[in-house]
């Protein structure tokens, strides 16, 4: 009996240990070596159901599908087999040798871990022309292309980049998402809004394809030399016909995910010629007309007139400076108000920019506004051109005569001075016969005026002390004064954006311009020449805290994107307040 009990106990121990040993949890990959344009499938397989599955982080890969779960139960010759699988589809981010770390799962209260798996990612591979290879069919029948209008433009000449997705007639696309958006470093860029996706027929490498235009962008290069346009990369769900058919003879369609890229493009930007370049050239490139227009030519002293310096035409309208008016010192001139009426299409910027001067003459006379000239580079003839406005005479009909120079002269049309003929009656307004009357004598010291003048200063003393104490406290509050000054500064720069609240495109254009104008005034730099990375580095050099810099850059980026996405008035107001707060914070931190 003792022997039987011992044998039974031994069998139980062996059975339980064998059961424990039979639990398996392992990782399996579809291939150990793949091209960067291929997909990797990894399966985490267990032979007993478990809980709390924890996958690895898949560093160096994008998860384009999964987790997909499948369960298999089968009986063979009286033996039961079970398998549960978690499947992922991965797209490599770059080339190299990478390790996919362990996954874990809990089975019967025990934690099991899969083995780590190493895969090698190589250059893009050309797949075999296998009619039953779904991935090969998708690769051969779908292409993303970036079409550049001109690969060798001049500095500040407009070029366009049009992104087209070509799909063969035997393949379908159900949806896509952008993985990498191109950043146009060293370019001024404007995205052209595309309304709806229109399917068109075209040729790709001589073969018939269907295509849609996904994106259009206008670029103005801001540097010379070889500039790179980063690629647009999409993750696309592709529908590919298989060799399987349904009961009616129709082909089954297989859905797979593909990553397609337009590839980077290199633009060789030519410098503008030095030969014949005018001294006052400020970078205008295109085809322009130039005018100086005044609202009136005759007026009285202390009345105002408007003088508008205007450039109209086609070219880089908001990337150069307008010439300044030079006016006689006897004319009071206010800072000009800058206005832009620009529309951007595939041909580039078109419209007008202007500086509006308010002029107030103080004295009678005729004042010349000298001729103003404007120079630009004409792309059609590849030469510099100059346009002049001609002299304008302002005739001030009525008003006082300017005698400040001591010689009683006024400005004539030719800029010389003429003597003023004095009238014999010039002092006729002085009366020589005084008609004086005696003042009725009252006792001033008993009047209300006397007691008021005596008591009011005494009452004012405590008020003055309270005011002075509050002023000293306010002046001593250095931090508070900085906040108030920064808040006033932010509101001044953002006034134009505030006026445009409710009008999405105008608001975000004004907001972006306000941010650049703030940096231009604060750092004495031309920020239109800078990329966002350069602006970030300059602010960090000036000891602005990194979170403030990141917030400033994020607002700039949001201004570019928000013009082409649905935005509510509430979101616009939030963006305005965020911009005001960020300018205020940076102004306190900048050194």
JOFENDA-V766953 format. One record per helix or strand of 3 or more residues. SS is the DSSP state (@ for helix, = for strand). FROM is the first residue (numbers start at 1). LEN is the number of residues. If there is no record, write none. Layout:
BEGIN
ss->SS from->FROM len->LEN
ss->SS from->FROM len->LEN
END
This chain:
BEGIN
ss->@ from->2 len->20
ss->= from->25 len->5
ss->= from->33 len->3
ss->= from->39 len->8
ss->= from->51 len->4
ss->= from->61 len->16
ss->= from->79 len->14
ss->= from->96 len->5
ss->= from->104 len->4
ss->= from->110 len->4
ss->= from->117 len->6
ss->@ from->134 len->8
ss->= from->142 len->7
ss->= from->158 len->10
ss->= from->171 len->10
ss->= from->187 len->6
ss->= from->200 len->5
ss->= from->207 len->15
ss->= from->225 len->5
ss->= from->233 len->13
ss->= from->251 len->11
ss->= from->265 len->6
ss->= from->285 len->10
ss->= from->304 len->12
ss->@ from->317 len->3
ss->= from->331 len->3
ss->= from->337 len->9
ss->= from->348 len->14
ss->= from->365 len->5
ss->= from->373 len->6
ss->= from->383 len->6
ss->= from->392 len->5
ss->= from->409 len->3
ss->= from->417 len->3
ss->@ from->444 len->3
ss->@ from->448 len->29
ss->@ from->478 len->16
ss->@ from->495 len->5
ss->@ from->504 len->20
ss->@ from->527 len->3
ss->@ from->532 len->10
ss->@ from->546 len->17
ss->@ from->569 len->21
END
